[in-house]
Amino acid sequence: MIVPLAAGGLALLGAIVVCMVRLSIGPTAADRAVALDTINTLVVAAMVLFGAAFDLVVLLDVALVYALLSYVGTLYIARYLEGGLP
């Protein structure tokens, strides 16, 4: 049971590394914002995966709160990039 979960965790880690590369070399601010949002989504998925692997319900609660804060942060960044915030 742990082997598929470990493989999933390694796949998520690899995707996070790829997104960090995009975050560091993104030519525009919008590319960087999308990469950051993707990293946040992958972190939430990793929290859910590890919560299921180690039978920790608290990680699911933390993942939910993190996802909500990530969504609000992404909206704030998008609005700033559009020029809606001072």
C-alpha positions as CSV (number, residue, x, y, z in Angstrom):
1,M,0.0,0.0,0.0
2,I,2.8,2.4,0.8
3,V,4.7,1.8,-2.5
4,P,2.0,3.4,-4.8
5,L,1.7,6.3,-2.4
6,A,5.4,6.8,-2.4
7,A,5.4,6.8,-6.2
8,G,2.7,9.3,-6.2
9,G,4.6,11.5,-3.7
10,L,7.7,11.3,-5.9
11,A,5.7,12.3,-9.0
12,L,4.2,15.3,-7.1
13,L,7.7,16.3,-6.0
14,G,9.0,16.1,-9.5
15,A,6.1,18.2,-10.8
16,I,6.8,20.8,-8.0
17,V,10.5,20.9,-9.1
18,V,9.5,21.5,-12.7
19,C,7.1,24.3,-11.6
20,M,9.8,25.9,-9.5
21,V,12.0,26.0,-12.6
22,R,9.1,27.8,-14.5
23,L,8.7,30.1,-11.5
24,S,12.3,31.1,-11.6
25,I,12.7,31.6,-15.4
26,G,9.1,32.7,-16.3
27,P,9.4,35.5,-18.8
28,T,6.3,37.4,-17.5
29,A,4.7,37.9,-14.2
30,A,1.6,36.0,-15.3
31,D,3.7,32.9,-16.1
32,R,5.2,33.2,-12.6
33,A,1.7,33.5,-11.0
34,V,0.5,30.5,-12.8
35,A,3.5,28.5,-11.8
36,L,3.0,29.5,-8.1
37,D,-0.6,28.6,-8.3
38,T,0.3,25.2,-9.7
39,I,2.8,24.6,-6.9
40,N,0.2,25.5,-4.4
41,T,-2.2,23.0,-6.0
42,L,0.4,20.3,-6.0
43,V,1.2,20.9,-2.3
44,V,-2.4,20.5,-1.5
45,A,-2.5,17.2,-3.4
46,A,0.6,16.1,-1.5
47,M,-1.0,16.9,1.8
48,V,-4.0,14.8,0.9
49,L,-1.8,12.0,-0.3
50,F,0.3,12.0,2.9
51,G,-2.8,12.3,5.0
52,A,-4.2,9.2,3.4
53,A,-0.9,7.4,3.6
54,F,-0.3,8.0,7.3
55,D,-4.0,8.1,8.3
56,L,-3.8,11.7,9.6
57,V,-7.1,13.5,9.3
58,V,-5.6,16.7,10.4
59,L,-3.6,16.9,7.2
60,L,-6.9,17.0,5.2
61,D,-8.1,19.9,7.3
62,V,-4.8,21.7,6.8
63,A,-4.9,21.0,3.1
64,L,-8.4,22.5,2.9
65,V,-7.4,25.7,4.7
66,Y,-4.3,26.0,2.6
67,A,-6.3,25.6,-0.6
68,L,-8.7,28.3,0.4
69,L,-5.8,30.7,1.3
70,S,-4.0,29.8,-2.0
71,Y,-7.2,30.6,-3.9
72,V,-7.5,34.0,-2.3
73,G,-3.8,34.7,-2.8
74,T,-4.1,33.8,-6.5
75,L,-7.1,36.2,-6.9
76,Y,-5.1,39.0,-5.2
77,I,-2.1,38.4,-7.5
78,A,-4.4,38.3,-10.6
79,R,-6.1,41.5,-9.6
80,Y,-2.8,43.2,-9.0
81,L,-1.4,42.2,-12.4
82,E,-4.5,43.6,-14.0
83,G,-4.0,46.9,-12.4
84,G,-7.0,46.8,-10.1
85,L,-5.1,47.3,-6.9
86,P,-3.0,50.4,-5.9
